[in-house]
Amino acid sequence: MTAIHEREEFETVAETEVDSRGRVSLGRAGARPGRRYRVESNPDGVLLLTPVVSIPEREMQVWNDPLLAERIRTGIEQAKAGKTIDRGDFSHYLDEDYED
């Protein structure tokens, strides 16, 4: 995925040097510990860091299917409003050998 950014959108906030292990310190630029970034580069060697949030692959189905996402949102709103139906105990469907 390639992003297009104009130079005017950026300001210089720090200058840093790559260490012997290929790392740079981003603390002065406002990077927080534990934050994830997508790293993009262009032919001139310019690096662009974009904050990202990783989600499990199985949850991508919801992001890729707007109808499914809307159904889930509707279900959550119905549950918040107390619009649920008690369907009883489903424990008899569990496999006796099943362990968490």
C-alpha positions in Angstrom: 0.0 0.0 0.0 1.5 3.3 -1.1 0.6 6.6 0.4 1.1 9.9 -1.3 2.1 12.8 0.9 3.1 16.3 0.0 6.2 17.9 1.6 4.1 20.7 3.0 2.3 18.3 5.3 5.4 17.7 7.3 7.6 19.7 9.7 11.1 18.8 10.9 10.9 17.8 14.6 14.2 16.1 15.2 17.4 14.8 13.6 18.7 11.4 14.5 21.4 9.0 13.4 21.1 5.3 12.6 23.0 3.2 15.1 25.1 0.0 14.3 22.0 -2.2 14.5 20.0 0.0 12.1 17.8 1.7 14.7 16.9 5.3 15.2 15.5 7.0 18.3 12.1 8.6 17.7 11.4 9.8 21.2 12.0 13.5 20.3 9.6 13.1 17.4 6.8 12.1 19.8 6.9 8.3 19.2 5.5 6.4 22.2 6.9 3.0 23.5 4.8 0.1 22.2 3.3 2.0 19.3 3.3 0.3 15.9 4.2 2.1 12.7 3.9 1.2 9.0 7.2 2.2 7.3 7.2 3.3 3.7 10.1 4.5 1.6 10.5 6.2 -1.7 13.3 6.0 -4.3 15.0 9.0 -2.6 15.4 7.2 0.7 12.7 9.2 2.4 11.0 7.2 5.2 7.4 7.8 6.2 6.1 6.4 9.5 2.4 6.0 9.9 0.8 4.9 13.2 -1.1 1.7 12.8 -3.1 -0.7 14.9 -2.8 -4.4 14.1 -5.9 -6.6 14.4 -6.2 -10.4 14.2 -6.5 -11.7 10.7 -9.8 -13.4 11.6 -11.3 -10.0 12.4 -10.4 -8.6 9.0 -13.6 -10.3 7.7 -15.6 -7.7 9.6 -13.6 -4.8 8.2 -13.9 -6.2 4.6 -17.7 -6.8 4.8 -19.7 -3.7 5.6 -23.0 -5.7 5.9 -21.4 -8.0 8.5 -20.0 -5.0 10.4 -23.5 -3.3 10.4 -25.1 -6.5 11.7 -22.6 -6.7 14.5 -23.2 -3.0 15.4 -27.0 -3.6 15.4 -26.6 -6.6 17.7 -24.5 -4.6 20.1 -27.0 -1.8 20.2 -29.8 -4.3 20.7 -28.0 -5.9 23.6 -27.3 -2.5 25.2 -31.0 -1.7 24.9 -31.9 -5.0 26.6 -33.5 -6.4 23.4 -32.2 -9.9 23.9 -34.0 -13.3 24.0 -33.0 -16.0 26.5 -32.6 -19.2 24.5 -31.8 -21.3 27.5 -28.8 -23.4 28.4 -26.6 -24.6 25.5 -24.1 -26.5 27.7 -25.6 -29.9 26.5 -24.0 -29.1 23.1 -20.5 -29.0 24.5 -18.3 -32.0 23.8 -17.4 -33.7 27.1 -13.7 -33.9 26.0 -13.5 -30.2 25.2 -11.0 -28.2 27.2 -10.2 -24.5 27.1 
